[in-house]
């Protein structure tokens, strides 16, 4: 037998060992997480329901899903045990921010620039902005471009969009 024929089965057995080891590790973490549940903990079921743990027994968990709604679940159906801050943020919409007093960003930028709005008033007193098409005067006549004016002064023909510089 050659070295390669022995190496292939060894590599396959090693890969299977690593895969089963990581799966067992994840299962053990899930069991530890479920064993940490205590009454009052916020949880998320594998179905996506958020609730508070009311009672914990050996194989089941009694969850309080709302006023007067108690549900009995198997311990295996608990997908995650949440921290109090995370549960309140998701279920009640309460943000717990440690820096709530510092660095508040204002809704508008006027307080950041240090002006009191006088710059805006000065800018609006300037001449009105012309929103017409480029090259048109107020009377609506089309002004000639600089190239067209030079071509007329030279006496040569004007170039249009379809013309090329080549002689035909």
C-alpha positions in Angstrom: 0.0 0.0 0.0 1.1 3.5 -0.7 1.2 6.4 1.7 -1.7 8.2 -0.1 -4.1 5.3 0.3 -3.5 5.5 4.1 -3.7 9.3 4.2 -7.1 9.7 2.7 -9.0 7.6 5.3 -7.1 9.3 8.1 -8.0 12.8 6.8 -11.7 11.8 6.6 -11.8 10.4 10.1 -10.1 13.5 11.4 -12.6 15.8 9.7 -15.5 13.8 11.1 -14.0 14.0 14.6 -13.7 17.8 14.3 -17.3 18.2 13.1 -18.8 16.0 15.8 -16.6 17.7 18.5 -17.9 21.2 17.5 -21.5 20.0 17.4 -21.1 18.5 20.9 -19.6 21.7 22.1 -22.6 23.7 20.8 -25.0 21.3 22.4 -23.3 21.6 25.7 -23.4 25.4 25.5 -27.1 25.3 24.8 -27.7 23.0 27.8 -25.7 25.3 30.1 -27.6 28.3 28.8 -31.0 26.6 29.5 -29.8 25.5 33.0 -29.0 29.2 33.8 -32.7 30.2 33.4 -34.2 31.5 36.5 -37.7 33.0 37.2 -37.7 36.5 36.0 -35.3 35.9 33.1 -36.2 37.1 29.6 -36.1 34.4 27.0 -36.7 33.9 23.2 -38.1 30.6 22.1 -37.0 28.8 19.0 -40.2 29.9 17.4 -39.3 33.6 18.0 -41.6 34.4 20.9 -40.2 36.6 23.7 -41.4 35.9 27.2 -40.4 36.0 30.9 -39.7 32.8 32.8 -42.2 32.2 35.6 -41.2 28.7 36.8 -38.5 26.2 35.8 -38.8 22.5 36.3 -36.6 19.6 35.1 -37.9 19.3 31.6 -40.4 22.2 31.2 -40.5 26.0 31.6 -43.6 28.1 32.4 -43.4 31.4 30.5 -45.4 34.6 31.1 -46.1 35.9 27.6 -48.3 38.8 28.7 -51.0 39.7 31.3 -52.8 36.5 32.1 -51.0 34.4 29.4 -49.0 31.6 30.9 -47.5 29.1 28.5 -45.8 25.8 29.2 -42.8 25.0 27.0 -40.2 22.2 26.9 -36.7 23.4 28.0 -35.4 22.4 24.6 -37.6 25.0 22.9 -35.8 27.9 24.5 -33.5 29.4 21.9 -31.8 32.1 24.0 -31.7 33.5 27.5 -31.5 37.2 27.2 -29.9 39.8 29.5 -32.3 42.3 31.2 -31.1 45.2 29.0 -31.5 43.1 25.8 -35.0 41.9 26.8 -36.2 45.4 27.7 -34.8 46.8 24.4 -36.5 44.2 22.3 -39.8 43.7 24.1 -40.5 47.1 25.7 -38.4 49.4 23.4 -36.4 50.7 26.3 -32.9 51.7 25.4 -30.4 51.6 28.2 -27.6 53.9 27.3 -24.7 54.5 29.8 -23.8 57.7 28.0 -27.3 59.2 27.9 -26.1 62.5 29.4 -23.1 63.0 27.2 -22.7 63.8 23.5 -26.2 64.3 22.4 -26.5 65.0 18.7 -29.0 67.8 17.9 -31.7 67.4 15.3 -30.4 70.3 13.2 -26.9 71.6 12.6 -27.5 75.2 13.6 -26.3 74.7 17.1 -23.1 73.1 15.9 -22.1 76.0 13.7 -22.5 78.6 16.4 -24.6 80.9 14.2 -28.0 82.1 15.1 -29.5 82.0 11.7 -28.3 85.5 10.5 -26.2 83.9 7.8 -29.3 82.3 6.3 -31.1 85.7 6.3 -28.1 87.4 4.6 -27.9 84.7 2.0 -31.6 85.1 1.1 -31.2 88.9 0.6 -28.7 88.4 -2.2 -29.8 88.5 -5.8 -32.3 85.9 -6.9 -30.8 82.7 -8.2 -31.4 82.1 -12.0 -32.9 78.7 -12.4 -33.3 79.0 -16.2 -31.5 76.9 -18.8 -27.9 77.6 -19.4 -27.3 79.9 -22.3 -30.8 81.6 -22.1 -31.3 85.2 -21.3 -34.3 86.5 -19.3 -36.1 87.4 -22.6 -35.8 83.8 -23.7 -33.3 84.4 -26.5 -30.5 81.8 -26.7 -27.0 83.2 -26.2 -24.2 82.0 -28.4 -21.3 80.1 -26.9 -17.8 81.4 -27.0 -16.9 78.9 -29.8 -19.8 80.1 -31.9 -18.8 83.7 -31.5 -15.1 83.0 -32.4 -16.2 80.9 -35.5 -18.4 83.9 -36.7 -15.5 86.3 -36.2 -13.2 84.1 -38.2 -15.8 83.9 -40.9 -15.8 80.1 -41.0 -18.8 77.9 -40.9 -20.2 77.0 -37.5 -19.8 73.5 -36.2 -22.9 71.7 -35.3 -23.3 68.5 -33.3 -23.4 66.3 -36.3 -20.4 67.8 -38.2 -16.9 66.5 -37.9 -13.5 68.1 -38.4 -12.7 65.8 -41.4 -13.1 67.1 -45.0 -15.5 65.2 -47.2 
